Amino acid sequence: MTEPTPPSVPRPGTLPLVIGVGNEHRSDDRSGLEVARALRRPLEGKARVEEFSTEGIGLIELWRDADHVLVVDAVRSGAAPGSVLRIEPSDGALPHFHSATSTHGLSLAEAVALAQGLGELPRHLVVYGIEAENLEVGVSLSPPVARGVEEATARILDELGATPEPRDRRSTSHA
């Protein structure tokens, strides 16, 4: 007979899941990964934080058991570089922006729409998009996108009721 999970240990799907999406080697496309890295420590024990850089369809498997999911990705929406956009695609659509590049195979918007069609959309999904400026090969964030990473990090911490870490302990790469 299996013993019940003690109340002090959350079940896997009960902690919020934060997913930073991106490509490590395409400048501003790494912004979602940088947000995930900055959130890992301050959200320890409060949320599960994952980095995701493979085919977009894998997102569906990653969030399968999560009720509350926040996804962060570089986007192209026509806004000023570094702008942080927030949308709750409860209907399975991301009408205001698209993933910045196609390096993820199936885009984030397509993965959300597919998950909706398959009945695999998390109960509460929030997408944070950071407007990209530079998507060339490289490992540095452009200055406006580096500021966008800081803003998205702060907004997610606020949304999840967590306290930010002191600046010197954050792990974002701006150079």
Secondary structure, DSSP 8 states (H G I E B T S, - for coil): ------TTS--TTTS-EEEEE--TTBGGGGHHHHHHHHHHTTTTTT-EEEEE-S-TTHHHHHTTT-SEEEEEEEEESSS-TT-EEEE--TTS--TT-EES-STTSS-HHHHHHHHHHHT---SEEEEEEEE-S--SSBS---HHHHHHHHHHHHHHHHHTT-----GGG------
